[in-house]
């Protein structure tokens, strides 16, 4: 039971990886995955911004099976075996 996690653009450089395979646990949410990924990609948390609250904007678009998490359940989105999670960096500016 695995999940595929992909990093696009500058997040590849931050993590030093283009993708990870992570074990899936029943009931795991996207937020749980981010915590579980910390040892594998410790710099990712700094790059994403504040993940403590669901209403804080992250510095990346996160897609679960091609759907942006804001149309799902945010960081509370439940993951299933075989899901693909993609992190796409967002550039803020004015």
C-alpha positions in Angstrom: 0.0 0.0 0.0 1.8 3.1 -1.3 1.4 6.7 -2.2 3.4 8.5 -4.9 4.5 12.0 -4.0 5.9 14.2 -6.8 7.7 17.5 -6.6 7.6 20.0 -9.5 10.0 22.9 -10.2 11.9 24.5 -7.4 10.4 22.0 -4.9 12.6 19.3 -6.6 15.6 21.4 -5.6 14.3 22.0 -2.1 13.6 18.3 -1.4 16.5 16.9 -3.6 14.0 14.5 -5.1 11.6 14.4 -8.0 9.4 11.9 -6.2 8.9 9.8 -3.1 7.0 6.6 -2.4 5.4 6.7 1.0 3.6 3.9 2.8 -0.2 4.4 3.1 -2.0 3.9 6.4 -5.8 3.6 6.5 -7.4 6.8 7.5 -4.3 8.9 6.6 -5.0 12.5 5.7 -2.8 14.8 3.6 -1.8 16.6 6.8 -0.7 13.2 8.2 1.4 12.6 5.1 3.1 15.9 5.4 4.1 15.1 9.0 5.3 11.6 7.9 7.3 13.1 5.0 9.3 15.4 7.3 12.2 13.1 7.8 12.4 12.3 4.1 12.1 16.0 3.0 12.8 18.2 6.0 13.2 21.4 3.9 9.7 21.0 2.4 7.9 22.2 5.5 9.8 25.5 5.4 9.1 26.0 1.8 5.3 25.3 2.1 4.7 27.9 4.8 2.3 27.5 7.8 0.7 24.1 7.7 -0.9 24.4 11.2 -4.2 25.7 10.0 -6.2 24.8 6.9 -7.1 28.4 6.2 -3.5 29.6 5.9 -2.3 29.8 2.2 0.5 27.4 1.4 3.3 28.3 -1.0 2.4 25.4 -3.2 -0.6 24.0 -5.0 -1.2 20.5 -3.8 -3.0 18.1 -6.2 -4.4 14.7 -5.1 -5.1 12.6 -8.2 -5.1 15.8 -10.3 -7.5 17.7 -8.1 -6.4 20.8 -6.1 -6.9 20.2 -2.4 -9.0 23.4 -2.0 -11.9 21.6 -3.9 -11.4 18.6 -1.7 -11.0 18.8 2.1 -7.7 20.8 2.3 -5.1 19.2 4.5 -7.9 17.0 6.0 -8.3 15.2 2.6 -8.2 11.5 3.2 -5.8 9.5 1.1 -6.2 6.1 -0.5 -3.8 3.4 -1.5 -2.3 4.3 -4.9 -3.0 8.0 -4.7 -0.7 10.5 -6.5 0.1 13.7 -4.6 1.8 16.5 -6.6 3.4 19.6 -5.1 3.6 22.6 -7.5 5.4 25.7 -6.3 3.5 29.0 -6.3 5.2 32.3 -6.8 3.6 35.2 -5.0 4.1 38.8 -6.2 2.5 42.0 -7.1 
